[in-house]
Amino acid sequence: MAVLHFCDIPEETSLKGATGVSKRTLIGKDQSAPNFYLRRFRVEPLGNTPRHAHQWEHEIYVLSGSGEVMVAGETSQLNEGTAAFIPGGADHQIRAGDTPLEFICIIPAIEEA
Amino acid sequence: MAVLHFCDIPEETSLKGATGVSKRTLIGKDQSAPNFYLRRFRVEPLGNTPRHAHQWEHEIYVLSGSGEVMVAGETSQLNEGTAAFIPGGADHQIRAGDTPLEFICIIPAIEEA
């Protein structure tokens, strides 16, 4: 078993193509997670994740704040309690609104590009 | 893409072996999720999930409230912002404290027992 608090995990802030984004990997290789990794992101007001596409999917749950997610040219609102499934292969980007956007993002257990 | 709010997903409340537990599957078969499913649980004060073991792992993130998780006889505190990795095969149970405990729980894309 591994039990930890997100505040005890170092933030990564140099994320290629991102503006105002920090990431903490809460459950991943270090916990020998076999199938999927759990990460927590914070996007500063008006910041955004990279606009990109890759073969693996994202599953997202919004913890706080608001913003929007763009997937394959279609944009949807994100608020606390919103879940989003972003399929593999789709062009996508997450953008914060006027307040910080915090969310959980799960990916398959792969080497991250 | 699928974007939804947890409040729009029906609650399941008849969970075998559980007391005061409701579950919403936010991303699962209905979204054609290929690798893992995202569920949101609420445990009423002093309620608990089943004490059981199964071959698949859980990855958990606590949204609100407090309680504890028991894994293979070892008990750890849960608070808002705690993440827990429960390995496959381990006897485990989640218990709420004096307030409702709400958490995200991700499992591999399998038929749930």
gemmi code that builds the backbone of each chain (N, CA, C; Angstrom):
import gemmi

chains = {
    "A": [
        ("MET", (0.849, -1.203, 0.000), (0.000, 0.000, 0.000), (0.877, 1.243, 0.000)),
        ("ALA", (0.431, 2.281, -0.682), (1.060, 3.601, -0.591), (-0.034, 4.604, -0.300)),
        ("VAL", (0.149, 5.396, 0.740), (-0.797, 6.464, 1.074), (0.021, 7.742, 1.228)),
        ("LEU", (-0.366, 8.787, 0.520), (0.416, 10.021, 0.532), (-0.522, 11.204, 0.327)),
        ("HIS", (-0.038, 12.382, 0.711), (-0.813, 13.594, 0.460), (-0.178, 14.361, -0.685)),
        ("PHE", (-1.011, 14.933, -1.550), (-0.450, 15.562, -2.749), (0.557, 16.659, -2.410)),
        ("CYS", (0.369, 17.334, -1.277), (1.294, 18.419, -0.904), (2.709, 17.909, -0.633)),
        ("ASP", (2.832, 16.608, -0.387), (4.148, 16.044, -0.093), (4.877, 15.580, -1.359)),
        ("ILE", (4.234, 15.731, -2.509), (4.840, 15.316, -3.778), (5.380, 16.561, -4.485)),
        ("PRO", (6.629, 16.538, -4.941), (7.180, 17.724, -5.618), (6.405, 18.056, -6.892)),
        ("GLU", (6.312, 19.355, -7.164), (5.681, 19.818, -8.396), (6.693, 19.815, -9.538)),
        ("GLU", (6.222, 19.422, -10.713), (7.006, 19.628, -11.934), (6.390, 20.826, -12.658)),
        ("THR", (7.240, 21.756, -13.047), (6.694, 22.974, -13.653), (7.212, 23.229, -15.066)),
        ("SER", (8.196, 22.472, -15.500), (8.745, 22.702, -16.856), (8.110, 21.711, -17.815)),
        ("LEU", (6.881, 21.989, -18.184), (6.146, 21.073, -19.052), (6.103, 21.674, -20.452)),
        ("LYS", (6.665, 20.949, -21.396), (6.820, 21.441, -22.769), (5.475, 21.861, -23.371)),
        ("GLY", (5.427, 23.069, -23.875), (4.220, 23.539, -24.563), (3.128, 24.043, -23.648)),
        ("ALA", (3.375, 24.014, -22.325), (2.353, 24.434, -21.356), (2.655, 25.848, -20.858)),
        ("THR", (1.608, 26.531, -20.419), (1.748, 27.853, -19.813), (1.071, 27.830, -18.447)),
        ("GLY", (1.846, 28.068, -17.387), (1.261, 28.152, -16.050), (0.733, 26.828, -15.522)),
        ("VAL", (1.394, 25.729, -15.872), (0.915, 24.395, -15.474), (1.932, 23.730, -14.546)),
        ("SER", (1.438, 23.149, -13.465), (2.295, 22.319, -12.624), (1.635, 20.953, -12.449)),
        ("LYS", (2.477, 19.956, -12.282), (2.011, 18.562, -12.248), (2.647, 17.840, -11.079)),
        ("ARG", (1.862, 17.020, -10.421), (2.374, 16.095, -9.415), (1.915, 14.684, -9.790)),
        ("THR", (2.851, 13.761, -9.898), (2.477, 12.364, -10.117), (2.284, 11.711, -8.758)),
        ("LEU", (1.037, 11.403, -8.430), (0.707, 10.874, -7.103), (0.893, 9.363, -7.042)),
        ("ILE", (0.462, 8.688, -8.087), (0.634, 7.227, -8.158), (1.171, 6.902, -9.545)),
        ("GLY", (2.339, 6.296, -9.570), (2.981, 6.009, -10.852), (3.987, 4.891, -10.687)),
        ("LYS", (5.102, 5.034, -11.384), (6.147, 4.002, -11.333), (6.674, 3.808, -9.919)),
        ("ASP", (6.771, 4.898, -9.167), (7.363, 4.799, -7.823), (6.527, 3.923, -6.900)),
        ("GLN", (5.244, 3.812, -7.202), (4.362, 2.960, -6.392), (4.137, 1.606, -7.071)),
        ("SER", (4.884, 1.357, -8.152), (4.743, 0.112, -8.927), (3.312, -0.088, -9.424)),
        ("ALA", (2.668, 1.013, -9.781), (1.307, 0.918, -10.329), (1.371, 0.177, -11.663)),
        ("PRO", (0.615, -0.898, -11.819), (0.809, -1.750, -12.996), (0.076, -1.297, -14.251)),
        ("ASN", (-1.027, -0.580, -14.092), (-1.896, -0.345, -15.251), (-2.165, 1.113, -15.591)),
        ("PHE", (-2.171, 2.018, -14.606), (-2.496, 3.420, -14.887), (-1.886, 4.299, -13.804)),
        ("TYR", (-1.643, 5.546, -14.188), (-0.974, 6.509, -13.312), (-1.930, 7.666, -12.999)),
        ("LEU", (-1.871, 8.126, -11.754), (-2.757, 9.182, -11.258), (-1.925, 10.446, -11.037)),
        ("ARG", (-2.266, 11.505, -11.747), (-1.536, 12.757, -11.629), (-2.496, 13.880, -11.233)),
        ("ARG", (-1.971, 14.910, -10.568), (-2.775, 16.071, -10.164), (-2.161, 17.303, -10.810)),
        ("PHE", (-2.971, 18.048, -11.537), (-2.503, 19.239, -12.246), (-3.124, 20.500, -11.653)),
        ("ARG", (-2.350, 21.591, -11.747), (-2.862, 22.915, -11.453), (-2.495, 23.807, -12.632)),
        ("VAL", (-3.496, 24.510, -13.143), (-3.271, 25.448, -14.240), (-3.613, 26.838, -13.711)),
        ("GLU", (-2.637, 27.741, -13.780), (-2.870, 29.101, -13.283), (-3.882, 29.824, -14.172)),
        ("PRO", (-4.510, 30.890, -13.643), (-5.522, 31.610, -14.424), (-5.019, 31.943, -15.834)),
        ("LEU", (-5.826, 31.632, -16.802), (-5.565, 31.857, -18.228), (-4.393, 31.019, -18.766)),
        ("GLY", (-3.904, 30.086, -17.983), (-2.874, 29.164, -18.461), (-3.481, 28.028, -19.266)),
        ("ASN", (-2.623, 27.197, -19.826), (-3.121, 26.079, -20.637), (-2.102, 24.955, -20.708)),
        ("THR", (-2.612, 23.750, -20.866), (-1.766, 22.590, -21.150), (-1.363, 22.640, -22.631)),
        ("PRO", (-0.406, 21.823, -23.031), (-0.026, 21.815, -24.451), (-1.209, 21.426, -25.333)),
        ("ARG", (-1.274, 22.006, -26.506), (-2.203, 21.489, -27.510), (-1.451, 20.411, -28.281)),
        ("HIS", (-1.920, 19.187, -28.135), (-1.192, 18.088, -28.775), (-2.110, 16.868, -28.890)),
        ("ALA", (-1.559, 15.837, -29.492), (-2.274, 14.554, -29.609), (-1.277, 13.438, -29.336)),
        ("HIS", (-1.759, 12.334, -28.795), (-0.920, 11.167, -28.562), (-1.827, 9.948, -28.548)),
        ("GLN", (-1.207, 8.788, -28.539), (-1.989, 7.566, -28.754), (-2.848, 7.173, -27.558)),
        ("TRP", (-2.506, 7.682, -26.357), (-3.211, 7.230, -25.160), (-4.304, 8.215, -24.749)),
        ("GLU", (-5.262, 7.693, -24.012), (-6.390, 8.490, -23.545), (-6.072, 9.215, -22.232)),
        ("HIS", (-6.894, 10.226, -21.927), (-6.916, 10.863, -20.612), (-8.287, 10.638, -19.992)),
        ("GLU", (-8.307, 10.440, -18.677), (-9.552, 10.538, -17.918), (-9.310, 11.587, -16.848)),
        ("ILE", (-10.220, 12.545, -16.790), (-10.017, 13.762, -16.001), (-11.180, 13.976, -15.038)),
        ("TYR", (-10.859, 14.499, -13.866), (-11.889, 14.917, -12.910), (-11.463, 16.266, -12.335)),
        ("VAL", (-12.338, 17.256, -12.413), (-12.000, 18.610, -11.976), (-12.253, 18.760, -10.479)),
        ("LEU", (-11.189, 19.162, -9.768), (-11.251, 19.334, -8.312), (-11.730, 20.724, -7.924)),
        ("SER", (-11.260, 21.748, -8.638), (-11.634, 23.123, -8.297), (-11.347, 24.035, -9.473)),
        ("GLY", (-11.989, 25.198, -9.442), (-11.807, 26.168, -10.513), (-12.703, 25.882, -11.698)),
        ("SER", (-12.443, 26.616, -12.778), (-13.208, 26.397, -14.009), (-12.311, 26.686, -15.197)),
        ("GLY", (-12.759, 26.220, -16.337), (-11.985, 26.394, -17.553), (-12.685, 25.681, -18.688)),
        ("GLU", (-11.896, 25.225, -19.662), (-12.496, 24.509, -20.778), (-11.522, 23.472, -21.312)),
        ("VAL", (-12.109, 22.479, -21.961), (-11.313, 21.453, -22.625), (-11.688, 21.455, -24.097)),
        ("MET", (-10.665, 21.442, -24.944), (-10.873, 21.334, -26.383), (-10.411, 19.953, -26.813)),
        ("VAL", (-11.289, 19.250, -27.514), (-10.937, 17.944, -28.063), (-11.370, 17.917, -29.520)),
        ("ALA", (-10.423, 17.728, -30.406), (-10.700, 17.643, -31.847), (-11.570, 18.818, -32.320)),
        ("GLY", (-11.240, 20.013, -31.833), (-11.924, 21.225, -32.282), (-13.204, 21.551, -31.548)),
        ("GLU", (-13.662, 20.657, -30.676), (-14.898, 20.873, -29.917), (-14.538, 21.290, -28.488)),
        ("THR", (-15.138, 22.386, -28.005), (-14.795, 22.919, -26.693), (-15.947, 22.731, -25.717)),
        ("SER", (-15.602, 22.277, -24.493), (-16.610, 22.075, -23.443), (-16.143, 22.737, -22.160)),
        ("GLN", (-17.104, 23.170, -21.361), (-16.832, 23.833, -20.086), (-16.383, 22.817, -19.037)),
        ("LEU", (-15.468, 23.244, -18.186), (-15.032, 22.438, -17.033), (-15.328, 23.192, -15.750)),
        ("ASN", (-15.947, 22.518, -14.812), (-16.214, 23.078, -13.490), (-15.915, 22.000, -12.450)),
        ("GLU", (-15.894, 22.386, -11.193), (-15.698, 21.406, -10.135), (-16.724, 20.283, -10.279)),
        ("GLY", (-16.230, 19.053, -10.297), (-17.130, 17.908, -10.430), (-17.341, 17.433, -11.851)),
        ("THR", (-16.719, 18.099, -12.826), (-16.813, 17.637, -14.218), (-15.803, 16.529, -14.460)),
        ("ALA", (-16.229, 15.497, -15.172), (-15.330, 14.442, -15.641), (-15.268, 14.518, -17.160)),
        ("ALA", (-14.097, 14.195, -17.718), (-13.946, 14.210, -19.177), (-13.134, 13.009, -19.625)),
        ("PHE", (-13.577, 12.407, -20.698), (-12.827, 11.330, -21.352), (-12.298, 11.876, -22.671)),
        ("ILE", (-10.970, 11.886, -22.809), (-10.323, 12.356, -24.031), (-9.724, 11.136, -24.705)),
        ("PRO", (-10.266, 10.719, -25.833), (-9.804, 9.466, -26.440), (-8.391, 9.587, -27.008)),
        ("GLY", (-7.704, 8.473, -27.107), (-6.396, 8.451, -27.730), (-6.468, 8.948, -29.165)),
        ("GLY", (-5.426, 9.648, -29.583), (-5.335, 10.126, -30.959), (-5.955, 11.478, -31.211)),
        ("ALA", (-6.702, 12.013, -30.245), (-7.423, 13.277, -30.462), (-6.552, 14.487, -30.080)),
        ("ASP", (-6.546, 15.479, -30.914), (-5.944, 16.777, -30.593), (-6.701, 17.353, -29.396)),
        ("HIS", (-5.986, 17.842, -28.392), (-6.683, 18.331, -27.196), (-5.860, 19.363, -26.442)),
        ("GLN", (-6.546, 20.164, -25.644), (-5.916, 21.187, -24.792), (-6.879, 21.532, -23.661)),
        ("ILE", (-6.319, 21.801, -22.486), (-7.114, 22.242, -21.329), (-6.677, 23.656, -20.969)),
        ("ARG", (-7.669, 24.521, -20.757), (-7.392, 25.934, -20.507), (-8.116, 26.371, -19.238)),
        ("ALA", (-7.390, 27.094, -18.361), (-8.017, 27.638, -17.156), (-8.770, 28.914, -17.494)),
        ("GLY", (-9.780, 29.220, -16.679), (-10.481, 30.498, -16.774), (-9.783, 31.535, -15.907)),
        ("ASP", (-10.572, 32.323, -15.204), (-10.024, 33.428, -14.414), (-9.509, 32.990, -13.046)),
        ("THR", (-9.720, 31.734, -12.703), (-9.234, 31.214, -11.415), (-8.389, 29.976, -11.691)),
        ("PRO", (-7.555, 29.569, -10.748), (-6.760, 28.346, -10.972), (-7.667, 27.139, -11.207)),
        ("LEU", (-7.249, 26.297, -12.099), (-7.986, 25.073, -12.420), (-7.159, 23.893, -11.913)),
        ("GLU", (-7.761, 23.093, -11.051), (-7.056, 21.923, -10.509), (-7.827, 20.670, -10.902)),
        ("PHE", (-7.114, 19.673, -11.384), (-7.795, 18.456, -11.816), (-6.883, 17.241, -11.683)),
        ("ILE", (-7.543, 16.105, -11.612), (-6.897, 14.796, -11.651), (-6.883, 14.328, -13.103)),
        ("CYS", (-5.784, 13.725, -13.524), (-5.711, 13.180, -14.879), (-5.048, 11.811, -14.807)),
        ("ILE", (-5.734, 10.803, -15.312), (-5.221, 9.428, -15.285), (-4.846, 9.024, -16.712)),
        ("ILE", (-3.701, 8.364, -16.831), (-3.230, 7.861, -18.114), (-2.824, 6.396, -17.967)),
        ("PRO", (-2.780, 5.654, -19.064), (-2.263, 4.293, -18.977), (-0.811, 4.300, -18.510)),
        ("ALA", (-0.361, 3.199, -17.964), (1.018, 3.071, -17.476), (1.964, 2.925, -18.656)),
        ("ILE", (2.406, 4.053, -19.136), (3.285, 4.092, -20.313), (4.395, 5.083, -20.050)),
        ("GLU", (5.365, 5.066, -20.889), (6.355, 6.135, -20.856), (5.684, 7.393, -21.402)),
        ("GLU", (5.713, 8.460, -20.626), (5.085, 9.696, -21.087), (5.967, 10.405, -22.090)),
        ("ALA", (5.360, 10.860, -23.165), (6.118, 11.627, -24.167), (6.260, 13.068, -23.684)),
    ],
    "B": [
        ("MET", (-15.120, 12.409, -27.519), (-14.999, 13.023, -26.191), (-16.300, 12.841, -25.417)),
        ("ALA", (-16.189, 12.684, -24.132), (-17.358, 12.705, -23.244), (-17.038, 13.670, -22.107)),
        ("VAL", (-17.913, 14.625, -21.880), (-17.768, 15.563, -20.764), (-19.083, 15.543, -20.001)),
        ("LEU", (-19.029, 15.319, -18.705), (-20.248, 15.192, -17.916), (-19.967, 15.683, -16.505)),
        ("HIS", (-21.042, 16.011, -15.796), (-20.904, 16.403, -14.391), (-21.392, 15.255, -13.520)),
        ("PHE", (-20.684, 15.027, -12.417), (-21.027, 13.847, -11.620), (-22.480, 13.863, -11.155)),
        ("CYS", (-23.023, 15.057, -10.923), (-24.414, 15.139, -10.445), (-25.412, 14.602, -11.470)),
        ("ASP", (-24.992, 14.516, -12.724), (-25.892, 14.037, -13.769), (-25.837, 12.517, -13.937)),
        ("ILE", (-24.992, 11.861, -13.162), (-24.860, 10.403, -13.235), (-25.643, 9.788, -12.080)),
        ("PRO", (-26.495, 8.793, -12.356), (-27.269, 8.184, -11.272), (-26.362, 7.508, -10.236)),
        ("GLU", (-26.805, 7.567, -9.002), (-26.082, 6.889, -7.920), (-26.519, 5.431, -7.833)),
        ("GLU", (-25.562, 4.562, -7.565), (-25.868, 3.181, -7.199), (-25.685, 3.072, -5.692)),
        ("THR", (-26.676, 2.514, -5.031), (-26.607, 2.473, -3.564), (-26.670, 1.062, -2.981)),
        ("SER", (-26.968, 0.085, -3.806), (-27.057, -1.288, -3.283), (-25.753, -2.013, -3.560)),
        ("LEU", (-24.752, -1.692, -2.766), (-23.432, -2.278, -2.972), (-23.205, -3.353, -1.909)),
        ("LYS", (-22.998, -4.571, -2.363), (-22.894, -5.729, -1.474), (-21.794, -5.537, -0.432)),
        ("GLY", (-22.148, -5.699, 0.809), (-21.160, -5.642, 1.883), (-20.816, -4.241, 2.344)),
        ("ALA", (-21.446, -3.228, 1.734), (-21.151, -1.835, 2.080), (-22.227, -1.277, 3.004)),
        ("THR", (-21.847, -0.272, 3.789), (-22.790, 0.439, 4.648), (-22.691, 1.935, 4.347)),
        ("GLY", (-23.800, 2.530, 3.882), (-23.808, 3.973, 3.652), (-22.932, 4.406, 2.495)),
        ("VAL", (-22.848, 3.577, 1.464), (-21.967, 3.894, 0.330), (-22.790, 4.087, -0.935)),
        ("SER", (-22.493, 5.147, -1.678), (-23.079, 5.323, -3.007), (-21.955, 5.528, -4.016)),
        ("LYS", (-22.222, 5.076, -5.230), (-21.199, 5.060, -6.294), (-21.773, 5.628, -7.574)),
        ("ARG", (-20.970, 6.428, -8.250), (-21.300, 6.868, -9.606), (-20.137, 6.482, -10.518)),
        ("THR", (-20.411, 5.779, -11.591), (-19.375, 5.497, -12.586), (-19.386, 6.635, -13.597)),
        ("LEU", (-18.328, 7.450, -13.559), (-18.271, 8.647, -14.403), (-17.729, 8.324, -15.794)),
        ("ILE", (-16.706, 7.492, -15.838), (-16.139, 7.076, -17.124), (-15.943, 5.570, -17.051)),
        ("GLY", (-16.594, 4.874, -17.991), (-16.550, 3.419, -17.968), (-16.907, 2.864, -19.336)),
        ("LYS", (-17.637, 1.766, -19.308), (-18.021, 1.128, -20.573), (-18.834, 2.059, -21.464)),
        ("ASP", (-19.690, 2.866, -20.849), (-20.568, 3.733, -21.640), (-19.790, 4.756, -22.458)),
        ("GLN", (-18.584, 5.067, -21.997), (-17.743, 6.017, -22.746), (-16.694, 5.282, -23.584)),
        ("SER", (-16.825, 3.955, -23.641), (-15.866, 3.112, -24.371), (-14.441, 3.319, -23.870)),
        ("ALA", (-14.310, 3.530, -22.559), (-12.974, 3.676, -21.964), (-12.224, 2.359, -22.133)),
        ("PRO", (-11.042, 2.372, -22.734), (-10.395, 1.114, -23.086), (-9.587, 0.464, -21.969)),
        ("ASN", (-9.082, 1.253, -21.032), (-8.077, 0.720, -20.097), (-8.436, 0.825, -18.628)),
        ("PHE", (-9.201, 1.851, -18.229), (-9.499, 2.026, -16.811), (-10.785, 2.835, -16.663)),
        ("TYR", (-11.432, 2.638, -15.505), (-12.729, 3.262, -15.242), (-12.606, 4.198, -14.046)),
        ("LEU", (-13.291, 5.330, -14.130), (-13.240, 6.373, -13.109), (-14.590, 6.421, -12.401)),
        ("ARG", (-14.565, 6.167, -11.101), (-15.789, 6.161, -10.314), (-15.668, 7.177, -9.172)),
        ("ARG", (-16.820, 7.678, -8.723), (-16.856, 8.630, -7.594), (-17.714, 8.023, -6.498)),
        ("PHE", (-17.156, 7.911, -5.302), (-17.855, 7.308, -4.173), (-18.150, 8.342, -3.101)),
        ("ARG", (-19.244, 8.111, -2.394), (-19.556, 8.865, -1.182), (-19.871, 7.844, -0.086)),
        ("VAL", (-19.212, 8.005, 1.051), (-19.471, 7.135, 2.201), (-20.024, 8.011, 3.313)),
        ("GLU", (-21.204, 7.685, 3.777), (-21.842, 8.476, 4.833), (-21.050, 8.316, 6.139)),
        ("PRO", (-21.224, 9.279, 7.071), (-20.478, 9.212, 8.336), (-20.581, 7.830, 8.983)),
        ("LEU", (-19.431, 7.304, 9.347), (-19.277, 5.996, 9.986), (-19.641, 4.823, 9.074)),
        ("GLY", (-19.875, 5.097, 7.815), (-20.110, 4.029, 6.845), (-18.806, 3.409, 6.380)),
        ("ASN", (-18.915, 2.360, 5.575), (-17.721, 1.684, 5.088), (-17.988, 0.927, 3.788)),
        ("THR", (-16.948, 0.793, 3.004), (-17.000, -0.055, 1.817), (-16.855, -1.517, 2.275)),
        ("PRO", (-17.114, -2.479, 1.400), (-16.938, -3.876, 1.795), (-15.493, -4.149, 2.204)),
        ("ARG", (-15.314, -5.011, 3.163), (-13.968, -5.547, 3.417), (-13.807, -6.763, 2.532)),
        ("HIS", (-12.914, -6.674, 1.581), (-12.750, -7.768, 0.625), (-11.400, -7.671, -0.067)),
        ("ALA", (-11.141, -8.631, -0.936), (-9.921, -8.640, -1.740), (-10.295, -9.087, -3.146)),
        ("HIS", (-9.575, -8.616, -4.140), (-9.787, -9.020, -5.529), (-8.479, -8.819, -6.274)),
        ("GLN", (-8.438, -9.319, -7.475), (-7.149, -9.364, -8.178), (-6.679, -8.002, -8.679)),
        ("TRP", (-7.604, -7.038, -8.804), (-7.223, -5.754, -9.410), (-6.945, -4.702, -8.338)),
        ("GLU", (-6.166, -3.721, -8.737), (-5.777, -2.640, -7.850), (-6.815, -1.508, -7.837)),
        ("HIS", (-6.732, -0.673, -6.789), (-7.459, 0.598, -6.732), (-6.452, 1.738, -6.688)),
        ("GLU", (-6.794, 2.829, -7.350), (-6.079, 4.088, -7.127), (-7.128, 5.103, -6.704)),
        ("ILE", (-6.866, 5.774, -5.590), (-7.876, 6.584, -4.904), (-7.364, 7.999, -4.686)),
        ("TYR", (-8.270, 8.963, -4.791), (-7.943, 10.350, -4.430), (-9.134, 10.899, -3.637)),
        ("VAL", (-8.847, 11.435, -2.446), (-9.919, 11.909, -1.565), (-10.300, 13.344, -1.913)),
        ("LEU", (-11.588, 13.529, -2.198), (-12.113, 14.845, -2.575), (-12.508, 15.672, -1.359)),
        ("SER", (-13.131, 15.036, -0.385), (-13.597, 15.767, 0.796), (-13.859, 14.791, 1.933)),
        ("GLY", (-13.889, 15.333, 3.142), (-14.140, 14.520, 4.316), (-12.867, 13.856, 4.824)),
        ("SER", (-13.062, 12.948, 5.776), (-11.918, 12.209, 6.300), (-12.381, 10.816, 6.707)),
        ("GLY", (-11.403, 9.942, 6.886), (-11.704, 8.564, 7.241), (-10.410, 7.787, 7.285)),
        ("GLU", (-10.516, 6.496, 6.994), (-9.301, 5.680, 6.992), (-9.426, 4.562, 5.976)),
        ("VAL", (-8.262, 4.073, 5.567), (-8.205, 2.938, 4.660), (-7.397, 1.844, 5.347)),
        ("MET", (-7.930, 0.632, 5.309), (-7.219, -0.526, 5.830), (-6.797, -1.377, 4.633)),
        ("VAL", (-5.528, -1.707, 4.592), (-5.009, -2.594, 3.554), (-4.141, -3.649, 4.229)),
        ("ALA", (-4.518, -4.896, 4.082), (-3.745, -6.024, 4.654), (-3.444, -5.796, 6.129)),
        ("GLY", (-4.441, -5.303, 6.861), (-4.309, -5.137, 8.303), (-3.666, -3.842, 8.752)),
        ("GLU", (-3.165, -3.043, 7.799), (-2.519, -1.766, 8.128), (-3.498, -0.628, 7.825)),
        ("THR", (-3.691, 0.279, 8.780), (-4.673, 1.353, 8.627), (-3.975, 2.705, 8.487)),
        ("SER", (-4.456, 3.512, 7.530), (-3.897, 4.850, 7.299), (-5.028, 5.860, 7.233)),
        ("GLN", (-4.716, 7.090, 7.624), (-5.682, 8.183, 7.629), (-5.932, 8.685, 6.204)),
        ("LEU", (-7.175, 9.063, 5.936), (-7.537, 9.698, 4.658), (-8.082, 11.087, 4.937)),
        ("ASN", (-7.565, 12.062, 4.205), (-8.073, 13.437, 4.272), (-8.173, 13.983, 2.853)),
        ("GLU", (-8.808, 15.140, 2.715), (-8.861, 15.778, 1.399), (-7.441, 15.910, 0.843)),
        ("GLY", (-7.251, 15.423, -0.383), (-5.937, 15.519, -1.017), (-5.057, 14.309, -0.813)),
        ("THR", (-5.537, 13.303, -0.071), (-4.775, 12.054, 0.083), (-4.997, 11.160, -1.134)),
        ("ALA", (-3.913, 10.550, -1.600), (-3.996, 9.514, -2.640), (-3.565, 8.194, -2.031)),
        ("ALA", (-4.178, 7.102, -2.498), (-3.814, 5.777, -1.985), (-3.760, 4.779, -3.134)),
        ("PHE", (-2.737, 3.948, -3.105), (-2.622, 2.828, -4.037), (-2.866, 1.539, -3.255)),
        ("ILE", (-3.905, 0.819, -3.640), (-4.237, -0.455, -2.996), (-3.916, -1.558, -4.000)),
        ("PRO", (-2.885, -2.345, -3.754), (-2.477, -3.330, -4.755), (-3.487, -4.467, -4.911)),
        ("GLY", (-3.491, -5.076, -6.072), (-4.332, -6.243, -6.309), (-4.019, -7.350, -5.313)),
        ("GLY", (-5.050, -8.070, -4.904), (-4.865, -9.202, -4.009), (-4.916, -8.874, -2.534)),
        ("ALA", (-4.903, -7.588, -2.177), (-4.842, -7.200, -0.759), (-6.243, -7.051, -0.166)),
        ("ASP", (-6.432, -7.584, 1.005), (-7.639, -7.345, 1.801), (-7.707, -5.840, 2.102)),
        ("HIS", (-8.876, -5.223, 1.896), (-8.939, -3.771, 2.095), (-10.356, -3.313, 2.418)),
        ("GLN", (-10.430, -2.153, 3.044), (-11.713, -1.521, 3.386), (-11.480, -0.027, 3.594)),
        ("ILE", (-12.463, 0.774, 3.195), (-12.418, 2.226, 3.407), (-13.561, 2.601, 4.345)),
        ("ARG", (-13.239, 3.419, 5.354), (-14.228, 3.778, 6.377), (-14.274, 5.290, 6.526)),
        ("ALA", (-15.483, 5.838, 6.580), (-15.643, 7.280, 6.800), (-15.528, 7.587, 8.283)),
        ("GLY", (-15.119, 8.818, 8.576), (-15.127, 9.305, 9.951), (-16.468, 9.929, 10.277)),
        ("ASP", (-16.442, 11.058, 10.961), (-17.679, 11.687, 11.429), (-18.362, 12.537, 10.369)),
        ("THR", (-17.703, 12.703, 9.222), (-18.293, 13.484, 8.127), (-18.313, 12.604, 6.881)),
        ("PRO", (-19.124, 12.962, 5.881), (-19.125, 12.158, 4.652), (-17.737, 12.151, 4.011)),
        ("LEU", (-17.370, 11.023, 3.475), (-16.085, 10.856, 2.792), (-16.370, 10.686, 1.305)),
        ("GLU", (-15.809, 11.561, 0.487), (-16.008, 11.472, -0.957), (-14.655, 11.260, -1.619)),
        ("PHE", (-14.605, 10.327, -2.547), (-13.328, 10.037, -3.197), (-13.544, 9.484, -4.601)),
        ("ILE", (-12.470, 9.652, -5.387), (-12.377, 9.064, -6.718), (-11.672, 7.718, -6.577)),
        ("CYS", (-12.131, 6.728, -7.324), (-11.478, 5.410, -7.305), (-11.394, 4.899, -8.739)),
        ("ILE", (-10.188, 4.603, -9.178), (-9.976, 4.125, -10.542), (-9.604, 2.645, -10.485)),
        ("ILE", (-10.188, 1.881, -11.405), (-9.894, 0.443, -11.516), (-9.597, 0.107, -12.975)),
        ("PRO", (-8.897, -0.996, -13.211), (-8.717, -1.437, -14.596), (-10.072, -1.730, -15.255)),
        ("ALA", (-10.099, -1.682, -16.560), (-11.331, -1.923, -17.320), (-11.636, -3.415, -17.327)),
        ("ILE", (-12.359, -3.828, -16.324), (-12.694, -5.235, -16.139), (-14.157, -5.324, -15.773)),
        ("GLU", (-14.667, -6.527, -15.806), (-15.990, -6.746, -15.235), (-15.862, -6.662, -13.725)),
        ("GLU", (-16.639, -5.796, -13.109), (-16.545, -5.661, -11.659), (-17.265, -6.807, -10.965)),
        ("ALA", (-16.616, -7.365, -9.971), (-17.248, -8.419, -9.183), (-18.205, -7.801, -8.182)),
    ],
}
model = gemmi.Model(1)
for chain_id, residues in chains.items():
    chain = gemmi.Chain(chain_id)
    for i, (resn, *xyz) in enumerate(residues, 1):
        res = gemmi.Residue()
        res.name, res.seqid = resn, gemmi.SeqId(i, " ")
        for name, pos in zip(("N", "CA", "C"), xyz):
            atom = gemmi.Atom()
            atom.name, atom.element = name, gemmi.Element(name[0])
            atom.pos, atom.b_iso = gemmi.Position(*pos), 0.0
            res.add_atom(atom)
        chain.add_residue(res)
    model.add_chain(chain)
structure = gemmi.Structure()
structure.add_model(model)
structure.setup_entities()
